[in-house]
Amino acid sequence: MEKALKEKWLKALRSGRYKQTRKALKRQSENGDCRYCCLGVLCDVSGEGKWVELGCREIRYTFVDGTMAGALSPEFKKRHGIPLKTMNLLIAMNDDNGMSFEEIADWIETNIKEEA
């Protein structure tokens, strides 16, 4: 992963600006605020695509390659050096293990390698 993007992602996860959700990249809560999973934060800070509201508080990310998905597109993963196994592990940390963004950021910092 590019060093600059990784640093942006870590900073965003630790900022307190993003509220956490599970089972979606981004979701609007009943009170109207938006919440993100750890991968949704990555999409948001990457600036590569756009969020599309589908109604009933469902929001999907449209990647630059045109893929609209509830997880990272194959092209996005390839471009940023995120193997499927790593993506699935991050999903499990966020959705199943109840880890906080701070805990996930610590894992990312240690385990996701940087490129110059």
C-alpha positions in Angstrom: 0.0 0.0 0.0 1.2 3.5 -0.8 2.7 5.1 2.3 0.7 8.3 1.9 -2.6 6.5 1.6 -1.8 4.3 4.6 -1.0 7.3 6.7 -4.2 9.1 5.6 -6.2 5.9 6.5 -4.6 5.5 9.9 -5.1 9.2 10.7 -8.8 9.0 9.7 -9.4 5.9 11.8 -7.8 7.5 14.8 -9.4 10.9 14.4 -12.7 10.3 16.0 -14.3 12.0 13.0 -15.7 8.7 11.6 -18.3 6.8 13.5 -18.2 3.0 13.2 -20.8 0.7 11.6 -20.8 -3.0 10.8 -21.9 -5.0 7.7 -21.6 -2.0 5.3 -18.9 0.3 3.9 -21.1 3.3 4.8 -24.5 3.5 6.3 -26.8 6.3 7.4 -28.1 5.8 10.9 -31.7 6.4 12.0 -30.8 9.8 13.4 -29.2 10.8 10.0 -25.5 10.6 10.8 -23.2 8.5 8.6 -21.2 5.6 9.9 -18.4 3.7 8.2 -16.6 0.4 8.5 -12.8 0.4 8.4 -12.8 -0.2 4.7 -15.4 2.5 4.1 -13.0 4.9 5.8 -10.3 3.8 3.3 -12.7 4.4 0.4 -13.6 7.8 1.8 -10.0 9.0 2.2 -8.8 7.5 -1.1 -10.9 10.1 -3.0 -11.0 7.7 -5.9 -14.7 7.1 -6.3 -18.0 8.4 -5.0 -20.7 7.5 -2.5 -24.1 6.8 -4.0 -27.3 6.7 -1.9 -29.7 3.9 -2.9 -32.5 4.8 -0.5 -33.5 3.3 2.9 -30.2 4.5 4.4 -28.3 2.2 2.0 -25.1 3.8 0.6 -22.7 2.1 -1.8 -19.3 3.2 -3.1 -18.8 3.5 -6.8 -15.1 2.8 -7.6 -13.3 4.6 -10.5 -13.6 1.4 -12.6 -17.4 1.7 -12.3 -17.8 -1.2 -9.9 -20.4 -0.5 -7.2 -19.8 -2.7 -4.2 -20.3 -3.3 -0.5 -16.6 -4.2 -0.2 -13.4 -3.2 -2.0 -13.5 -3.8 -5.8 -10.9 -6.2 -7.3 -9.2 -3.3 -9.1 -9.0 -1.2 -5.9 -7.5 -4.1 -3.9 -5.0 -4.7 -6.7 -4.1 -1.0 -7.1 -3.4 -0.6 -3.4 -1.9 -4.0 -2.6 -4.7 -5.4 -0.4 -5.0 -9.1 -0.8 -8.5 -10.7 -0.5 -7.3 -12.5 2.7 -6.4 -9.1 4.3 -9.7 -7.5 3.2 -11.6 -10.4 4.7 -9.6 -10.2 7.9 -10.3 -6.5 8.2 -14.0 -7.2 7.6 -14.0 -9.8 10.4 -12.2 -7.4 12.8 -14.7 -4.7 12.1 -17.9 -6.7 11.8 -17.5 -9.9 13.8 -14.9 -9.2 16.5 -16.2 -5.8 17.5 -12.7 -4.2 17.3 -12.6 -0.4 17.5 -11.1 1.8 14.8 -8.1 2.4 17.1 -7.5 -1.3 17.5 -7.9 -1.9 13.7 -5.5 1.0 13.0 -2.9 -0.6 15.3 -3.2 -3.8 13.3 -3.0 -2.0 10.0 0.1 -0.1 11.1 1.9 -3.3 12.0 0.6 -5.7 9.3 0.0 -3.8 6.1 3.3 -3.1 4.3 4.1 0.2 2.7 5.4 1.1 -0.7 7.4 4.3 -1.2 
